[in-house]
C-alpha cells in the first residue's frame, strides 16, 4: 500500500469525503466490474458500486490496515451484491437485454470483432448467471480479479476448503452449461427435402 | 467407464505429478466424455479471458459524492425522527411509571373519586362563570344606555390609535437623536 493511500484512508476515517474520493478513483473499476458480473446489468451495477463505496466510507474505521484495502473493499462489494441478489431473488438475466447494455469499447475498431466480443460477453453473463450468488462471486474473484483461494476466502468470509469446493462445483456447472450451449448452437441435421445451401 | 479421478483432475486445475498427468492423458485418449469436458473447460477459460472488463461511466466519483450528500440528509432526518420518537417514548414511560407508582402507594378508589369530584367541581365553576357572563352581557344595555356604550368604545378606539401614532413618531425620531449624540 502506498503512503498516499494510507494518508487517504486516515483522512477518510476522519470523515474527509474528498480523500475517500481519491480511493474511489483508484478502485472504481474493480468494484464496478465485480458488481456488473454479479448483477448482470449496468444500472444495478452502478447502484451497487455506489452503495458499496458508501458502506465502505461509513465503516472505514473498522478497516484493518494489515489487510490489503482492495480485498476489504471487494469483500464489502461482494457481500452487498450477494445480499441484493438474495433480496431480489431473480436468478437469471434477460439475454436479449445484454447486447444493448454492453459498453462500447473504442479500442476495438472492427465491427466483426466488436460483435464477437459482444457475443463472448453475452455468453459469459449467461453462463455465470446460472450459478448461485456465492459461487458466482467465487468464480468472478478467481478469474477476473485473479484472487488466490486464500484471498477469496478472506474476501467472502469462507474457509479455504469451502472456496475450493465452491470453485469445483462452479466449474462443473459452468462446463455442463457450456456443453449444453454448444449442443444448442450446433446446426441441426438437414432434412431430406431441404437444399444444402440452407 | 469410471471418470474418476480424471474428472476431478480436470476440474480442480491443480498441478499434477508426472504419473498422474500420464494417466490423465491416456484416459483422455480413450474417454470421449472426459475429453469433451477438458475441451469445455479450456473454452470456458478462453471466453473468460477474452471478455471485456466493464467500466463505470465517467464522473463516478462526482455521482458518489452527490449520493453521499443525499444519504447523509436521509440519515439526519431518520435520526431526528428516531430521537423524537425516543423522547416521546421516554416521556410516556416515565408518566406510566409515575402513574403506576402513584397507584401502588395510594388507595385507588379514593383517588378516583377525588379526581371525579375535582373534575365535576371544575365543570360546575366553568358553567357558573359562563352563566354569570351571559347575564351581565344581557343586563348591560338595560343598566347603561346604548349611546353611552358607543361613545365609550369610540373614545377608546381614538385613544388606542393616538397612542399607536405617538409610538410610531417616537420610534422614527429615536435614531436621529442617537446619531446627534454620537457626533
HADDOCK unambig.tbl for C-alpha pairs under 7 A between the chains (distance, minus, plus):
assign (segid A and resid 21 and name CA) (segid B and resid 61 and name CA) 6.06 0.50 0.50
assign (segid A and resid 24 and name CA) (segid B and resid 61 and name CA) 6.37 0.50 0.50
assign (segid A and resid 25 and name CA) (segid B and resid 61 and name CA) 6.67 0.50 0.50
assign (segid A and resid 29 and name CA) (segid B and resid 55 and name CA) 5.62 0.50 0.50
assign (segid A and resid 29 and name CA) (segid B and resid 56 and name CA) 6.77 0.50 0.50
assign (segid A and resid 32 and name CA) (segid B and resid 55 and name CA) 6.50 0.50 0.50
assign (segid A and resid 32 and name CA) (segid B and resid 56 and name CA) 6.28 0.50 0.50
assign (segid A and resid 33 and name CA) (segid B and resid 53 and name CA) 6.31 0.50 0.50
assign (segid A and resid 33 and name CA) (segid B and resid 54 and name CA) 5.35 0.50 0.50
assign (segid A and resid 33 and name CA) (segid B and resid 55 and name CA) 6.44 0.50 0.50
assign (segid A and resid 46 and name CA) (segid B and resid 56 and name CA) 6.93 0.50 0.50
assign (segid A and resid 50 and name CA) (segid B and resid 64 and name CA) 5.86 0.50 0.50
assign (segid A and resid 54 and name CA) (segid B and resid 68 and name CA) 6.74 0.50 0.50
assign (segid A and resid 103 and name CA) (segid B and resid 54 and name CA) 6.88 0.50 0.50
assign (segid A and resid 117 and name CA) (segid B and resid 51 and name CA) 6.58 0.50 0.50
assign (segid A and resid 120 and name CA) (segid B and resid 47 and name CA) 6.15 0.50 0.50
assign (segid A and resid 120 and name CA) (segid B and resid 51 and name CA) 5.87 0.50 0.50
assign (segid A and resid 121 and name CA) (segid B and resid 51 and name CA) 5.27 0.50 0.50
assign (segid A and resid 121 and name CA) (segid B and resid 52 and name CA) 6.87 0.50 0.50
assign (segid A and resid 124 and name CA) (segid B and resid 47 and name CA) 6.92 0.50 0.50
assign (segid A and resid 124 and name CA) (segid B and resid 48 and name CA) 6.68 0.50 0.50
assign (segid A and resid 168 and name CA) (segid B and resid 11 and name CA) 6.09 0.50 0.50
assign (segid A and resid 168 and name CA) (segid B and resid 12 and name CA) 5.98 0.50 0.50
assign (segid A and resid 171 and name CA) (segid B and resid 11 and name CA) 6.33 0.50 0.50
assign (segid A and resid 172 and name CA) (segid B and resid 11 and name CA) 6.68 0.50 0.50
assign (segid A and resid 175 and name CA) (segid B and resid 37 and name CA) 6.67 0.50 0.50
assign (segid A and resid 175 and name CA) (segid B and resid 40 and name CA) 5.64 0.50 0.50
assign (segid A and resid 175 and name CA) (segid B and resid 41 and name CA) 5.83 0.50 0.50
assign (segid A and resid 178 and name CA) (segid B and resid 40 and name CA) 6.44 0.50 0.50
assign (segid A and resid 179 and name CA) (segid B and resid 40 and name CA) 6.50 0.50 0.50
